[in-house]
Amino acid sequence: MRYTFTMRQLLRFFWNATRGHRLAPWRSPYLRWRMETYSGLKMDKIGFWEFWGFMIRERRQLRHFLHWTKDMENYARPKPKNP
């Protein structure tokens, strides 16, 4: 059950972050900017291999980031309380 929830969050983030570049996420300006900010790789140097290498190398930190985004979304959009 936890795996399904995490995978759903991953797909949701990935879908939103790759708008306009869903079939080639390494071309997404948002993801390239995030990778440059995090790792120091220059945006113009990020291609297919650099993108997927980064995703594999940093998968633990990316999972942590997804949990953080889930917490922030729950904070920003609290579930309504039933009266």
PECORRA-V149502 format. One record per residue. N is the residue number from 1. RES is the residue in one small letter. D_FIRST is the distance of its C-alpha to the first C-alpha in Angstrom with 1 decimal. Layout:
BEGIN
N_RES_D_FIRST + N_RES_D_FIRST
END
This chain:
BEGIN
1_m_0.0 + 2_r_3.8 + 3_y_5.4 + 4_t_5.2 + 5_f_6.5 + 6_t_8.8 + 7_m_10.0 + 8_r_10.8 + 9_q_12.7 + 10_l_14.4 + 11_l_15.5 + 12_r_16.7 + 13_f_18.7 + 14_f_20.0 + 15_w_21.1 + 16_n_22.9 + 17_a_24.4 + 18_t_25.9 + 19_r_27.7 + 20_g_30.7 + 21_h_29.6 + 22_r_26.4 + 23_l_27.8 + 24_a_29.2 + 25_p_27.1 + 26_w_29.6 + 27_r_32.1 + 28_s_30.3 + 29_p_32.6 + 30_y_29.8 + 31_l_27.8 + 32_r_31.1 + 33_w_32.2 + 34_r_29.0 + 35_m_29.5 + 36_e_33.2 + 37_t_32.6 + 38_y_30.1 + 39_s_31.7 + 40_g_35.3 + 41_l_35.3 + 42_k_37.6 + 43_m_36.2 + 44_d_38.8 + 45_k_38.0 + 46_i_34.3 + 47_g_34.0 + 48_f_31.5 + 49_w_31.7 + 50_e_31.7 + 51_f_28.6 + 52_w_26.4 + 53_g_27.9 + 54_f_27.0 + 55_m_23.4 + 56_i_23.1 + 57_r_25.2 + 58_e_23.4 + 59_r_19.8 + 60_r_19.1 + 61_q_21.0 + 62_l_19.4 + 63_r_15.9 + 64_h_17.7 + 65_f_19.3 + 66_l_16.2 + 67_h_15.0 + 68_w_18.6 + 69_t_18.7 + 70_k_15.7 + 71_d_17.7 + 72_m_20.9 + 73_e_19.7 + 74_n_18.6 + 75_y_22.0 + 76_a_23.9 + 77_r_22.4 + 78_p_21.7 + 79_k_20.3 + 80_p_23.3 + 81_k_24.1 + 82_n_25.1 + 83_p_28.7
END
